Amino acid sequence: MTIVIKEVKCKKDLKQFIYLPAKIYKNNSVWVPPIYSDEWKYFNKKNYKPYKYCDTVLFLVFHGKEVVGRIMGIINKEYNALKNEKTARFEHFVCYDDKEVANLLLDKIKEWAQENGMNELVGPFGFNDKDPQGLLIEGFEHHPVISAIYNEKYLVKLLEEQGFTKKTDLLAYDIPIPEKIPEFYHRIYERANRNNNFEIFEFTSRKKLKPYIVPVFRMVNKTFTDIYGFAPISDKEAIEFANIYLPVIDPEFVKLIFKDGKEVAFILAMPDISQGIKKAKGKLFPFGILKILRAGKKTKKLVLLLGAIDPKYRGIGLDTMLGIKTLLSAQKKGMTNIDSHLELETNLKVRAEMEKMGGKVYKKYRIFKKDI
């Protein structure tokens, strides 16, 4: 049977695109499905904001009638203009261990990127740095947490055989939650708060979080300017991002610091719900959401998702204040470990803080590049 590549053009094609990983990884005990309702929102060109400033394309590879591979191409025109680049991205790259299929997918995205005037291809990388990024290159025995990629080792090999090389690595730390918070952290906390009139807000309901979504992401826009792949997030995108996570967030793990009534720092973490998503098979309804929320209550692992400090208030201990409050909430819930989520290998200051707390790298991801 011949192998052919086809652009996704209809809902039937898109459904095959979305559900292909479930077929490929059906015998993999570590893989966790996405939340499929979020996947349908992500691929909705009419309503999902990034499509307004990004060119995109989706391809499927067929072996006879069977789908055996997929890939997405993205050109973020706003980011390229901001950084004066001509870079295309590939994302959602999945296939069986088949070099012919992988080459067909990657060559097609390269051809599409060249036709659009691009000179570099990077990935896996989505619309922005909040999307899952990189291929797992170490730590295959550990299940993925929310908003992180899982892949088989052979995908890395297939990329490298195509001539892709390292762009940058991202690290996930496993950090033990201490039974007792070290005294020196309390001293930093007291020193930071002394005579500064900082207020720390903690939350008990998702409803109370909503008014702070847009201000928090405006702070992110000021703070993340030097992070690889970051582009400013509009107010509408901030609300879309929050709507994805709000249903499964535990508000007790959101902390905000105010100075004179203005938000100056925050941290967002959530219990690891991956086993609940797995039991629900990625479906929220009719009973999946209950399995996911139950997993969040039982888990011993906390996942750090996002945090920022206004540049004017860095280096005075606000990170410690947020950290202590988060650790106290985690202790109260009986948690034992924190997943740092993804940290750029070049972010040495944050990495040093995690290692100071006893954190060790347990997963490593790589974003690849290729001149085209």
Buried (B, 14 or more C-beta within 10 A) or exposed (E): EEBEBBEBEEEEBBBBBBBBBBEBBEEEEBBBBBBBBBBBBBBEEEEBBBBEBBBBBBBBBBBEEEBBBBBBBBBBEBBBEEEEBBBBBBBBBBBBEBEEBBBBBBEBBBEBBEEBEBEBBBBBBBBBBBBBBBBBBBBBEBBBBBBBBBBBEBBBEBBEEBEBEEBBBBBBBBBEBBEEBEEEBEEBBEEBBEEBEBEBBBBEEBEEBEEBBBBBBBBBBEBBEEEBBBBBBBEEBBBBBBEBBBBBBBBBBBBBBBBEEEBBBBBBBBBBBBBBBBBBEBBBEEEBBBBBBBBBEBBEBBBBBBBBBBEEBBEBBBBBBBBBBBBEBBBEBEBBBBBBBBBBBEBEEBBEBBEEBEBEBBBBBBBBBBEB
